[in-house]
Amino acid sequence: MKKAFMFIAAIVLCFNLNAQGIFEDEQVIVTPDSLHLYFHGCSPHGERVSITNLTSEDLVINRCYSENFRVECLYEGENIAEMGMIVPIGETILLDTYASPIAKDVYGTLFIDTDFGIYTLTLYYETTYGIDENITTFSLAPNPANGFVTIKGENMGLVNIYNTLGQKVEYHFAESDELIIPTSQYPNGIYFARTANGQTKRFVIAH
């Protein structure tokens, strides 16, 4: 009887240790290992970063940064690169990540600074034209937008709206120097407005 009791106690103890995470492989998983970011046809393309919290407490992301790149890490339309966020226990977040070089560097490192350590991703940046060519001569506001965006500029002509996959969402013809585009039907995310003269500007929809 005494041996049976000791055996049952051992099982209970083992169960409790597992419940506390002692035997679990606690870790933070960040994917992918590298980011291939590029500009093509005047539209910047980013890549999605997945961060999974397999630790026994909430994961605090302090910030995301690079020494030689401007970085945007968008979570549901909000840039958390500087303000950070919390990843609850057992959950995964997806960050739409964009980076543009401060100088002419074509590769660098993205640092994800957390209270569990700093995680790194390699940035590879490609472009089909010079960085200085990505200059917009029109304005777009508000940004982030909710119900509408107002675009102002000269000789805009046909204005196409693209999503981050490079797919055309819709188009509008600017009959004057001001164009108002309703955006209430757009899902949250990043979009690009491109005018007939090839000028492109990025904006965010956040309802």
C-alpha positions in Angstrom: 0.0 0.0 0.0 2.9 2.4 0.9 4.6 1.6 -2.4 1.4 2.4 -4.4 1.0 5.7 -2.6 4.6 6.7 -3.4 4.1 5.8 -7.0 0.9 8.0 -7.3 2.7 10.9 -5.5 5.5 10.6 -8.1 3.0 10.9 -11.0 1.4 13.9 -9.4 4.8 15.6 -8.9 5.8 15.0 -12.5 2.5 16.4 -13.7 2.9 19.5 -11.7 6.5 20.1 -13.0 5.3 19.8 -16.5 2.4 22.2 -15.8 5.0 24.8 -14.6 6.9 24.4 -17.8 10.1 23.0 -16.4 10.2 20.1 -18.9 8.9 22.2 -21.8 11.2 23.7 -24.4 10.4 27.4 -23.7 11.4 29.6 -26.6 10.5 32.4 -28.9 10.2 31.5 -32.6 10.9 34.2 -35.2 10.4 33.4 -38.9 11.6 33.7 -41.6 15.3 33.6 -41.2 15.8 36.5 -43.7 13.8 39.2 -45.4 14.0 39.7 -49.2 12.6 43.2 -49.7 12.5 45.1 -53.0 11.1 47.9 -55.0 9.6 47.0 -58.3 7.6 49.2 -60.6 7.7 52.0 -58.0 5.9 49.8 -55.5 7.7 48.7 -52.3 7.1 45.1 -51.3 7.6 43.8 -47.8 7.6 40.5 -46.1 5.7 39.0 -43.2 7.5 38.1 -39.9 5.9 35.6 -37.5 6.7 35.8 -33.8 5.5 32.9 -31.6 5.7 33.1 -27.8 6.2 29.6 -26.3 7.5 30.9 -23.0 5.7 30.8 -19.6 5.0 34.5 -19.6 3.9 37.3 -21.9 6.6 38.4 -24.4 7.4 42.1 -24.5 8.7 43.4 -27.8 10.5 46.6 -27.0 11.3 47.8 -30.5 12.4 46.6 -34.0 15.3 48.5 -35.6 18.2 48.3 -38.0 21.5 50.2 -38.0 21.4 51.1 -41.7 17.7 50.7 -42.7 14.5 52.5 -41.9 12.2 49.9 -40.6 8.4 49.6 -40.4 6.8 46.6 -38.6 3.1 46.8 -39.0 0.7 44.9 -36.8 -2.9 45.4 -37.9 -1.9 48.6 -39.6 0.0 50.1 -36.7 3.7 50.5 -36.8 5.1 48.9 -33.6 8.8 49.3 -34.6 9.4 52.0 -32.0 6.5 51.7 -29.6 6.7 47.8 -29.3 3.9 45.5 -28.1 3.1 42.4 -26.1 2.8 38.8 -27.4 0.6 36.8 -24.9 1.6 33.3 -23.8 1.2 30.7 -26.5 0.2 33.2 -29.2 1.6 34.2 -32.6 1.6 37.6 -34.2 2.3 38.5 -37.8 4.2 41.7 -38.7 4.1 43.1 -42.2 7.7 44.3 -42.4 9.2 47.0 -44.7 12.7 48.4 -44.8 14.5 51.0 -46.9 18.2 51.6 -46.8 19.4 54.9 -45.2 22.4 54.8 -47.5 23.2 52.6 -50.5 23.5 49.4 -48.5 21.8 46.4 -50.1 21.8 44.2 -47.0 21.7 44.6 -43.3 20.2 43.3 -40.0 16.8 43.7 -38.5 17.0 43.5 -34.7 13.8 42.5 -32.7 14.5 43.6 -29.1 12.5 41.7 -26.5 12.7 41.0 -22.8 13.8 37.5 -23.7 16.7 38.7 -25.8 17.4 40.2 -29.2 16.5 38.2 -32.3 18.0 39.1 -35.7 16.9 38.7 -39.3 19.0 39.4 -42.3 17.7 42.1 -44.7 18.3 41.8 -48.4 17.2 44.8 -50.4 16.9 45.0 -54.2 15.7 47.7 -56.5 15.0 48.0 -60.2 15.9 51.7 -60.2 17.9 54.2 -58.1 16.7 55.0 -54.6 16.6 58.7 -55.4 13.9 58.0 -58.1 11.3 57.1 -55.5 10.4 60.7 -54.8 6.7 61.7 -54.7 5.6 65.1 -55.8 2.0 64.8 -54.6 0.4 64.6 -51.1 -1.9 62.1 -49.6 -3.8 62.5 -46.3 -4.9 61.4 -43.8 -2.4 58.6 -43.4 -3.4 56.2 -41.7 -6.8 56.6 -43.3 -10.3 55.4 -42.4 -13.2 56.5 -44.5 -11.3 58.3 -47.3 -7.9 59.6 -48.6 -7.4 63.0 -50.3 -4.7 63.1 -53.0 -3.4 66.5 -54.2 -1.0 67.0 -57.1 -0.6 68.4 -60.6 -1.3 66.4 -63.7 -2.1 63.2 -61.8 -4.4 61.7 -64.5 -5.3 58.1 -63.9 -4.6 57.1 -60.3 -4.3 53.4 -59.6 -4.5 51.8 -56.1 -2.5 48.6 -55.5 -2.2 46.3 -52.5 1.0 44.9 -51.1 0.9 41.9 -53.6 1.1 44.4 -56.4 -2.6 43.7 -57.4 -4.6 46.6 -58.7 -7.5 47.3 -56.3 -9.2 50.0 -58.3 -8.5 53.2 -60.3 -9.8 56.8 -60.4 -9.3 59.6 -62.8 -8.2 62.9 -61.4 -10.0 65.7 -63.2 -8.4 68.4 -61.1 -5.5 68.8 -58.7 -7.5 67.1 -55.9 -8.9 63.6 -55.8 -10.9 62.1 -52.9 -11.0 58.3 -52.8 -13.5 56.5 -50.4 -11.7 53.8 -48.4 -14.3 52.5 -46.0 -14.7 49.3 -48.0 -11.0 48.6 -48.0 -9.7 45.9 -45.6 -7.1 47.2 -43.1 -3.6 47.1 -44.5 -1.1 48.9 -46.7 -1.9 50.3 -50.1 -0.1 52.3 -52.8 -1.5 55.1 -54.9 0.3 55.6 -58.3 -0.4 58.5 -60.6 -0.2 58.4 -64.4 3.2 60.1 -64.3 4.7 57.2 -62.3 4.7 58.8 -58.9 3.8 56.4 -56.0 2.9 57.0 -52.4 2.2 54.4 -49.7 -0.7 54.7 -47.2 -2.3 52.6 -44.5 -6.0 51.8 -43.9 -6.9 51.4 -40.3 -10.6 51.2 -39.4 
